[in-house]
Amino acid sequence: MKSLRNISIRSKFLLAVIITVVTALFIALISIATLSYQFSSREFTDQLNVLVDITAERSQVALVFKDKRTVTQNIESLSKLTSIDLACVYNVKNNLFGYYERTSDMRCPKKLPDKLLLSERTLSPPLASLVIEKITNIFSHGADFNVAKKLFAKNRYIGTLYVVANASDVNRRLSEFLFYAVLIIIITTIIAYLLAYRLQFALTVPIIKLSYLAKEIGRTKDFSLRATVCNEDEAGSLAKSFNDLIHNIQESNMKMEELVLELQEKTKQLESHSEIVEGRNKSIKNWFSGASHDIKQPLQAMVLFVNALLMTSNPTQKVLLGKLDQAINNMRTLFEDLLDVSKLENLLDNFETSPVDLKPIIDNLFHEFEVLAADKSLVLKFHDRDFVVNSNMRMLERIIRNLLSNAIRYTKDGGVLIACRKRDGYACIEIWDTGIGIPKESLERIFKRFHQVEQKSDDIQGYGLGLSIVKRLSEKLKHPIEIKSILGKGTLFRVRIPMDDSPKLTNVESVNTGSDSSSSKLPQGSLSQVSHVILPGDRLNVILIDDDPLVLDSLKILLMGWGMHVAYFGSITQMTSYLEGCDERCDVIVSDFQLSETENGLDAISTVREYLGLQIPGLIVSATEDPELIQTIKESGIRRLKKPIKPAKLRALINHLHTNSISETKS
């Protein structure tokens, strides 16, 4: 059936016509053959009955007188009919009395079967025999007609005449009929095919042409082509409908082409505007990168001057200076957030994920923020695990840093906990705080840019950029963030990171995303103790180098206010002149990185060490955002502190460097 479905409509039409005609002819001829055979059989049996009756009448007297010769002559007269094969006469005792046998193959039975003696006349086979049986017998020796007639004399049974005749004449006539029937079917089939072949053009040609036209339109996309309407029948209606459809498609295609041209023009305009916007964005980013150092320098000076003034001011002045310090810190925070947003855009354009070891990241961040927590009298604790996750190190560190900074900023009393746990195949980094909490109605909005939760206190300030950065980074990395908060009691931020099945990483270093982690690595313990350590009966001697007079002066005043002896210089040349005639010891070197076009802080520290012949601990204080310069500082092994710095953190690092130097000297 599947093969018939795939043939052409022309072949289907011809096949349908021929099968219908042949089937009808075959049924009709079979019916006619059946009726003809029945009529021929009836005619033959009628003739046979007449012959049997005549022979019986002629043989009755001879049988009564037992005249065997006469009986034999009577039945032999039947031999003139070629269809008579056998004729037998039986006496009253059913014994064979006389017979005629056409061939030696035909023999009269010595006695007739009882079933042939039950009735006056028995004819076999009956006239109602199936024509199929007769047709089958034609091709053998033909079906036999058996007639048994009882003989009576004066109503007295005297014997039986039994005749066997073949149906060769009937079968011959049937064979001739079937031959002519087959011939008629063949001729009729040929005629039907020729007529159908001619007629099918009127039906199939319009459909075939329509099919070819559809293929041509599909190949060339030429919607101006139309089908020819030949007739007003269903095929003509189909052609008209097809033309209407192609017309609608042509109009739609023309409109689509107009829209495409318009879209191309709009696209070109957008590309032009995009290039302009991209150029402006690039200029803004470049401006941020170039201006960051220049803007941070006065900010740094302001912070240091305020802290220096706080040490020498009276209570009334301290209140005003505290507010000024708060305003400067807010301005510093806003500038750093804006700079982070600028760097974030570049980072999100091209990043890759890889196996990341969480422990070094959490350790570095803990030490970085421990001094800030101690400055606010908060307890900072951490519980880390050696988990390897699939993430981007820079982006993940930025997420944790922003959340931790937020937690410390909005916590007045108590503490902050960093925990790392494994749940459902994920590494969960949790940051708990005992801060002010977040109202339920604000939980969905805290990740929007510049959104701030309303606070009763004025000393907690933010600009709503830190959490928006966290949201964008987590969405890019597909690290979902969960929040739970109770207003007035605290907040939990949980970051879910997929685990990595790779072997445990070793020697993984944190990549800088805003401040150098190496600059904040302090010994584990209470920073509140370390940050105020001064060796008994001893003052620290510090060499300070910065090319900005304002920052240099503010740092000098701040360090001297802490009881340190400060030798300060604006260039390496000035410092070299001092070192040539200097016989004082140096405990720590603090230098800006960008001193001039040809000199930097690493050169300054190296110069001091060469002149004094000692491996004096050094600290680079820099506002640079250049990754290459940051990497250069890191490779030198010298600590780095990012501007604008916090005085408490600066003091803690100087004391830490000096303490380590003494420990190494003693060992």
C-alpha positions in Angstrom: 0.0 0.0 0.0 2.9 2.4 0.7 4.2 1.9 -2.8 0.8 2.7 -4.3 0.7 5.9 -2.3 3.9 7.1 -3.8 3.1 6.6 -7.5 2.0 9.5 -9.7 -1.6 10.7 -9.8 -1.7 9.8 -13.5 -0.8 6.2 -12.8 -3.3 6.0 -10.0 -6.0 7.2 -12.3 -5.2 4.7 -15.0 -4.8 1.9 -12.5 -8.2 2.7 -10.9 -10.0 2.7 -14.3 -8.4 -0.6 -15.5 -9.0 -2.5 -12.3 -12.6 -1.4 -12.2 -13.3 -2.4 -15.8 -11.5 -5.7 -15.6 -13.2 -6.6 -12.3 -16.6 -5.8 -13.6 -16.0 -7.8 -16.8 -14.6 -10.8 -14.9 -17.6 -10.9 -12.6 -20.0 -10.6 -15.5 -18.3 -13.3 -17.6 -18.1 -15.7 -14.7 -21.8 -15.2 -14.1 -22.6 -15.8 -17.8 -20.3 -18.8 -17.9 -22.2 -20.3 -14.9 -25.6 -19.8 -16.5 -24.4 -21.1 -19.9 -23.0 -24.2 -18.3 -26.2 -24.9 -16.4 -28.3 -24.4 -19.6 -26.0 -26.7 -21.6 -26.1 -29.3 -18.9 -29.9 -29.2 -18.7 -30.2 -29.5 -22.5 -27.8 -32.4 -22.5 -29.6 -34.3 -19.7 -32.9 -33.8 -21.4 -31.5 -35.3 -24.6 -30.0 -38.2 -22.7 -33.3 -38.9 -20.9 -35.1 -39.1 -24.2 -32.6 -41.6 -25.6 -32.7 -43.6 -22.5 -36.6 -43.7 -22.6 -36.5 -44.8 -26.3 -34.0 -47.5 -25.7 -35.9 -48.8 -22.6 -39.1 -49.1 -24.6 -37.4 -51.0 -27.4 -35.7 -53.3 -24.9 -38.6 -54.2 -22.6 -40.0 -57.0 -24.8 -36.6 -58.5 -25.5 -35.8 -58.5 -21.9 -39.1 -60.2 -21.1 -38.3 -62.9 -23.6 -34.7 -62.9 -22.5 -33.6 -62.0 -26.0 -30.1 -61.0 -25.3 -29.1 -60.3 -28.9 -31.9 -57.8 -29.4 -31.2 -56.1 -26.1 -27.5 -55.8 -27.1 -28.4 -54.4 -30.5 -30.7 -51.8 -28.9 -28.1 -50.5 -26.5 -25.3 -50.6 -29.1 -27.4 -48.2 -31.2 -26.5 -45.7 -28.5 -22.8 -45.8 -29.7 -23.7 -43.3 -32.5 -23.6 -40.7 -29.8 -20.0 -40.0 -29.0 -20.9 -38.9 -25.5 -22.3 -42.4 -24.5 -19.5 -44.3 -22.8 -21.3 -47.2 -21.3 -24.8 -48.8 -21.5 -25.8 -51.8 -19.3 -29.1 -53.8 -18.9 -29.8 -55.8 -15.7 -32.5 -58.4 -15.2 -34.9 -58.5 -12.4 -32.3 -60.2 -10.2 -29.9 -57.3 -10.8 -27.6 -59.5 -12.9 -25.9 -58.1 -16.0 -27.9 -59.1 -19.0 -26.5 -57.1 -21.9 -24.0 -54.2 -22.3 -22.2 -51.8 -24.5 -18.7 -50.6 -23.7 -17.1 -47.9 -25.9 -13.6 -48.6 -24.6 -11.9 -51.3 -22.6 -11.4 -48.9 -19.7 -15.2 -48.7 -19.2 -16.7 -51.8 -17.6 -20.3 -52.4 -16.5 -20.6 -53.4 -12.9 -21.9 -56.9 -12.4 -24.5 -55.6 -10.0 -25.9 -52.1 -9.7 -25.5 -50.4 -6.3 -28.6 -50.4 -4.2 -28.8 -46.6 -4.2 -29.4 -46.6 -8.0 -32.3 -49.0 -7.5 -34.3 -46.9 -4.9 -36.1 -44.7 -7.4 -37.5 -45.0 -10.8 -34.8 -42.7 -12.3 -31.5 -41.5 -10.8 -29.4 -38.8 -12.5 -25.9 -38.1 -11.4 -24.5 -35.5 -11.0 -27.5 -33.2 -10.3 -28.0 -30.1 -12.4 -27.2 -27.8 -9.5 -23.6 -28.8 -9.4 -21.2 -25.9 -9.0 -19.7 -24.5 -12.2 -16.3 -24.4 -10.6 -16.4 -28.2 -10.3 -17.3 -28.6 -13.9 -14.6 -26.2 -15.0 -12.1 -28.2 -13.1 -13.3 -31.4 -14.8 -12.9 -29.9 -18.2 -9.2 -30.2 -17.9 -9.3 -33.8 -16.8 -11.6 -36.3 -18.7 -14.8 -34.5 -18.2 -17.6 -35.0 -15.7 -19.9 -38.1 -16.2 -23.7 -38.2 -16.3 -25.0 -41.5 -14.9 -28.7 -42.5 -15.7 -30.4 -45.6 -14.2 -34.0 -46.3 -15.5 -36.1 -49.2 -14.2 -37.9 -51.3 -16.8 -41.6 -52.4 -16.3 -43.9 -54.7 -18.2 -47.5 -54.5 -17.3 -46.5 -52.8 -14.0 -44.1 -55.6 -13.3 -40.5 -54.8 -12.7 -38.4 -56.7 -15.2 -34.9 -55.0 -15.1 -32.9 -51.8 -15.1 -31.1 -49.8 -17.9 -28.0 -48.1 -16.8 -26.3 -45.5 -19.1 -23.1 -43.5 -18.5 -22.5 -40.4 -20.7 -19.5 -38.0 -20.6 -19.9 -34.2 -20.6 -17.3 -33.5 -23.3 -19.7 -31.6 -25.5 -20.8 -29.4 -22.6 -17.3 -28.9 -21.5 -16.1 -28.1 -25.0 -18.8 -25.4 -25.3 -17.7 -24.0 -21.9 -14.0 -24.0 -22.9 -14.9 -22.0 -26.1 -16.9 -19.6 -24.0 -14.0 -19.1 -21.5 -11.5 -18.5 -24.3 -13.7 -15.8 -25.9 -14.3 -14.4 -22.4 -10.5 -14.0 -21.7 -10.1 -12.5 -25.2 -12.9 -10.0 -24.5 -11.3 -9.1 -21.1 -7.9 -8.5 -22.8 -9.4 -6.4 -25.6 -11.6 -4.5 -23.2 -8.6 -3.8 -20.9 -6.6 -2.4 -23.8 -9.6 -0.2 -24.9 -10.2 0.9 -21.3 -6.5 1.8 -20.9 -6.5 3.9 -24.2 -9.7 5.7 -23.2 -8.5 6.3 -19.6 -5.1 7.5 -20.9 -6.8 10.1 -23.1 -9.3 11.0 -20.4 -6.8 11.3 -17.6 -5.3 14.4 -19.3 -8.4 16.4 -18.5 -8.1 15.5 -14.8 -4.4 15.0 -14.0 -2.6 17.4 -16.3 -3.9 20.6 -14.4 -2.8 19.0 -11.1 0.6 17.9 -12.5 1.2 21.4 -13.9 0.2 22.9 -10.6 2.7 20.7 -8.9 5.5 21.6 -11.3 4.7 25.3 -10.8 4.8 25.0 -7.0 8.2 23.4 -7.2 9.5 26.1 -9.6 8.2 28.9 -7.3 9.9 27.2 -4.3 13.2 26.9 -6.3 13.3 30.4 -7.8 11.3 32.4 -5.2 9.6 34.0 -8.2 6.1 34.8 -6.8 5.0 36.4 -10.1 4.3 33.0 -11.7 0.7 32.0 -12.0 -1.2 28.7 -12.8 -3.2 28.5 -16.0 -6.9 27.9 -15.4 -8.0 25.5 -18.1 -11.5 24.4 -17.0 -14.2 25.6 -14.7 -14.3 22.3 -12.7 -12.6 21.4 -9.4 -9.2 21.5 -11.0 -9.9 25.0 -12.2 -11.0 26.1 -8.7 -7.8 24.6 -7.3 -5.7 26.6 -9.8 -7.6 29.8 -8.9 -7.1 29.2 -5.2 -3.4 28.5 -5.8 -3.1 31.8 -7.7 -4.8 33.7 -4.9 -2.5 32.1 -2.3 0.6 33.0 -4.4 -0.7 36.5 -4.7 -1.0 36.9 -0.9 2.4 35.4 -0.5 3.8 37.8 -3.0 2.3 40.8 -1.2 3.5 39.5 2.2 7.0 39.0 0.7 7.1 42.5 -0.7 6.1 43.9 2.7 8.7 41.7 4.4 11.4 43.0 2.0 10.4 46.5 2.8 10.6 45.7 6.5 14.0 44.0 6.0 15.3 47.1 4.3 13.9 49.3 7.0 15.4 47.0 9.6 18.8 47.1 7.9 18.7 50.9 7.9 17.7 50.9 11.6 20.5 48.3 12.2 23.0 50.5 10.5 21.8 53.5 12.6 22.0 51.4 15.8 25.5 50.2 14.9 26.5 53.7 14.3 25.0 54.8 17.6 26.5 51.7 19.3 29.9 52.7 18.0 29.4 56.1 19.4 28.1 54.9 22.7 30.9 52.2 22.9 33.5 54.9 22.2 32.0 57.1 24.9 31.9 54.1 27.3 35.5 53.3 26.5 36.4 57.0 27.1 34.6 56.9 30.4 36.3 53.7 31.4 39.7 55.0 30.3 39.0 58.2 32.2 38.1 56.2 35.3 41.3 54.2 35.0 43.5 57.2 34.4 41.8 59.5 36.9 41.6 56.9 39.7 45.1 57.6 41.0 44.6 61.4 40.7 41.3 61.3 42.6 42.5 58.9 45.2 45.5 61.0 46.1 43.5 64.0 47.6 41.1 61.6 49.2 44.0 59.9 50.8 45.4 63.2 52.1 42.0 64.2 53.5 41.7 60.9 55.4 45.1 61.2 56.8 44.8 64.8 57.8 41.5 64.1 59.6 43.0 61.3 61.5 46.0 63.4 62.4 43.7 66.2 63.6 41.7 63.8 65.7 44.7 63.0 67.8 45.3 66.7 68.7 41.8 68.1 68.8 39.6 68.9 71.8 36.2 67.1 72.3 34.2 69.7 70.4 36.5 69.6 67.5 36.5 65.8 67.5 32.7 65.8 66.9 33.1 67.9 63.9 36.2 66.0 62.6 34.3 62.7 63.1 31.5 64.0 60.9 34.1 65.1 58.3 35.8 61.7 58.5 32.4 60.1 57.9 31.7 62.2 54.9 35.2 61.5 53.4 34.7 57.8 54.0 31.3 57.9 52.2 32.9 59.7 49.3 35.7 57.1 49.2 33.2 54.3 49.3 31.1 55.8 46.5 34.2 56.3 44.3 35.4 52.8 44.8 31.9 51.4 44.0 31.7 53.3 40.8 35.2 52.1 39.9 34.2 48.6 40.6 31.1 48.9 38.3 33.4 50.2 35.6 35.8 47.2 36.0 32.8 44.8 36.3 31.6 45.6 32.8 35.0 44.6 31.3 35.1 41.4 33.5 31.6 40.2 32.5 32.4 40.5 28.8 35.0 37.7 28.9 35.3 35.2 31.7 35.9 31.5 32.1 35.2 29.0 34.9 37.7 26.6 36.3 38.3 24.6 39.5 38.8 27.0 42.4 40.0 26.2 45.9 37.9 28.1 48.4 40.2 28.0 51.4 42.9 30.5 50.2 40.1 32.9 49.1 38.4 32.8 52.5 41.7 33.0 54.4 42.8 36.0 52.5 39.4 37.8 52.9 39.3 37.0 56.6 42.7 38.6 57.2 41.8 41.5 54.9 38.7 42.4 56.9 39.8 41.4 60.3 41.4 44.9 60.9 38.1 46.6 59.8 36.1 44.4 62.2 38.6 45.1 65.0 38.4 48.8 64.3 34.6 48.6 65.0 35.1 46.3 68.0 33.4 43.4 66.1 34.3 39.8 66.4 35.1 38.3 62.9 35.2 34.5 62.8 35.5 32.0 60.0 34.9 28.3 59.5 36.4 27.2 56.1 36.7 23.9 54.4 39.0 22.5 51.7 36.4 22.6 49.0 37.1 22.8 45.3 34.3 24.4 43.3 33.7 25.3 39.7 33.7 29.1 39.4 35.7 32.1 38.3 38.2 33.1 41.0 38.1 36.9 40.5 34.3 37.0 40.3 33.8 34.7 43.2 36.2 36.6 45.4 34.4 39.9 44.5 31.1 38.3 45.5 32.4 37.2 48.9 34.2 40.5 49.5 31.2 42.7 48.8 28.9 40.6 51.1 31.5 40.6 53.8 32.1 44.4 53.5 28.3 44.9 53.7 28.0 42.7 56.8 30.7 44.6 58.6 29.4 48.0 57.5 25.9 47.4 58.8 26.9 45.7 62.1 27.4 47.8 65.2 27.6 45.2 67.9 28.4 41.5 68.0 30.2 40.0 65.1 30.4 38.5 61.6 30.9 34.8 60.7 32.1 33.3 57.4 31.2 29.7 57.1 31.7 27.1 54.3 29.5 24.0 54.3 28.5 21.3 51.9 24.8 20.8 51.0 23.2 18.7 48.3 26.4 18.6 46.2 27.0 22.3 46.5 29.5 24.3 48.5 27.6 26.9 50.5 29.4 30.0 51.6 27.5 31.6 54.4 28.0 35.1 55.8 26.2 35.7 59.1 26.0 39.0 60.9 24.3 40.5 64.0 23.6 43.7 62.3 20.5 45.9 61.7 18.7 43.3 59.5 16.6 43.9 56.4 12.8 44.4 56.3 10.9 41.7 54.5 9.4 44.1 52.0 13.0 45.2 51.0 14.5 41.7 50.4 13.6 41.7 46.7 14.9 45.2 46.1 18.2 45.2 47.9 20.0 44.0 44.7 18.9 46.9 42.6 21.3 49.6 41.9 21.3 52.6 44.3 18.7 51.0 46.5 19.3 51.5 50.2 17.4 50.1 53.2 16.2 52.9 55.3 18.2 53.2 58.5 17.6 55.1 61.7 21.3 55.9 62.2 23.2 58.4 60.0 26.7 56.8 60.6 25.9 53.8 58.4 26.2 54.9 54.8 26.2 53.0 51.5 25.2 53.8 47.9 23.4 50.6 46.8 26.1 49.4 44.4 27.8 46.6 46.3 24.9 44.2 46.3 23.9 45.0 42.7 27.5 43.9 41.7 27.0 40.7 43.7 23.7 40.0 41.9 25.2 40.5 38.4 28.2 38.3 39.1 26.2 35.5 40.7 23.8 35.5 37.7 26.6 35.2 35.3 28.3 32.4 37.3 24.9 30.8 38.0 25.6 30.8 41.7 22.2 31.3 43.4 22.1 33.6 46.5 19.7 33.0 49.4 18.8 35.6 52.0 17.4 35.3 55.5 17.0 38.3 57.7 15.4 39.3 61.0 15.0 43.0 61.4 17.1 44.2 64.3 18.8 40.9 64.8 20.9 40.1 61.8 21.1 38.7 58.2 22.4 35.6 56.5 23.6 35.6 52.9 24.2 32.1 51.4 26.0 31.6 48.0 25.5 28.1 46.4 28.5 27.0 44.2 28.6 23.7 42.3 31.4 21.4 43.5 34.2 20.3 41.2 35.2 16.7 41.0 38.8 17.5 39.9 41.7 16.6 42.2 42.3 19.0 45.0 44.1 22.2 43.9 47.4 23.2 45.5 49.2 26.6 45.6 46.2 28.5 44.5 46.7 32.2 44.9 44.0 34.8 45.2 43.6 37.1 42.3 43.2 40.7 43.1 39.8 42.2 42.4 40.0 45.5 44.3 42.7 45.2 46.9 45.7 43.1 47.1 45.2 40.2 49.4 48.9 39.9 50.1 48.8 43.4 51.6 46.3 42.2 54.2 47.7 38.9 55.3 48.2 39.2 59.0 48.9 36.5 61.5 45.8 34.7 62.7 44.6 36.1 66.0 43.2 39.2 67.5 44.0 42.3 65.4 42.9 44.5 68.3 46.0 43.3 70.0 48.4 43.6 67.0 47.3 47.0 65.8 48.4 48.8 68.9 51.8 47.0 69.5 54.8 49.3 70.0 58.0 47.7 71.3 58.6 49.0 74.9 61.1 51.8 75.2 61.5 51.9 71.4 60.1 54.2 68.7 59.8 53.0 65.1 61.9 54.7 62.5 60.0 55.0 59.2 61.3 56.2 55.9 58.3 57.7 53.9 58.5 58.4 50.1 55.6 60.0 48.1 55.8 62.4 45.1 52.5 64.1 46.1 53.4 66.8 48.8 49.8 66.8 50.2 49.8 63.0 50.8 53.4 63.0 52.0 52.6 65.7 54.5 49.4 64.0 55.8 51.1 60.6 56.1 54.1 62.2 58.0 51.7 63.9 60.5 49.7 60.7 61.0 52.8 58.5 61.6 54.4 61.1 63.9 51.1 61.3 65.8 51.5 57.5 66.5 54.8 58.2 68.1 57.0 57.1 65.1 60.1 58.9 63.9 59.5 59.7 60.2 62.1 60.6 57.5 60.1 61.8 54.5 61.1 62.5 50.9 59.4 63.4 47.6 61.8 61.5 45.4 64.5 58.8 45.4 67.2 61.5 44.8 66.3 63.4 48.0 66.2 60.1 49.9 69.7 59.1 48.5 71.2 62.3 49.8 69.8 61.6 53.2 71.0 58.0 53.3 74.6 59.0 52.4 75.0 60.9 55.7 72.5 58.9 57.8 73.6 56.8 60.7 70.2 56.1 62.2 68.4 52.7 61.9 65.4 52.2 59.7 62.6 49.8 60.8 60.0 50.1 58.0 59.9 51.7 54.5 56.6 53.1 53.3 56.5 54.3 49.7 54.0 55.3 47.0 54.4 53.2 43.8 54.3 55.9 41.1 57.0 58.3 42.1 57.9 59.6 38.6 58.0 58.5 35.0 61.2 56.6 35.6 61.1 55.7 39.3 58.7 53.7 41.5 58.3 52.5 45.0 60.0 49.2 44.4 63.1 51.1 43.3 62.9 53.2 46.4 62.7 50.2 48.8 65.6 48.5 46.9 67.7 51.6 47.2 67.2 51.9 51.0 68.1 48.2 51.4 71.3 48.6 49.3 72.5 51.7 51.2 71.8 50.2 54.6 72.8 46.7 53.7 69.7 45.3 55.5 66.5 43.5 54.3 64.3 46.2 55.8 60.5 45.4 55.5 58.7 47.6 53.0 55.1 48.6 52.2 53.8 49.9 48.9 50.9 52.3 49.2 49.3 52.7 45.8 46.1 53.7 44.0 47.0 51.9 40.8 44.4 49.7 39.1 46.7 48.4 36.4 46.8 44.5 36.7 50.3 44.3 35.3 51.7 46.8 38.0 49.8 45.0 40.7 51.2 41.7 39.5 54.7 43.2 39.5 54.3 44.3 43.1 53.0 40.9 44.1 56.0 39.1 42.5 58.4 41.3 44.3 57.2 40.0 47.7 56.6 43.4 49.1 53.3 44.1 50.7 50.8 46.4 49.0 48.0 48.6 50.6 45.5 50.1 48.3 44.7 53.8 48.4 42.7 55.4 49.9 43.9 53.6 53.0 42.4 53.4 56.4 44.7 54.6 59.2 43.9 51.7 61.5 44.9 49.2 58.8 48.1 51.1 57.9 49.1 51.2 61.6 48.4 47.5 62.0 50.5 46.5 58.9 53.5 48.7 59.9 53.5 47.1 63.3 53.1 43.7 61.8 56.0 44.1 59.4 58.2 45.4 62.2 57.3 42.5 64.5 58.0 39.9 61.8 61.3 41.6 61.1 62.4 41.3 64.7 61.3 37.7 64.9 63.3 36.8 61.8 66.4 38.6 63.1 66.2 36.7 66.4 65.8 33.4 64.7 
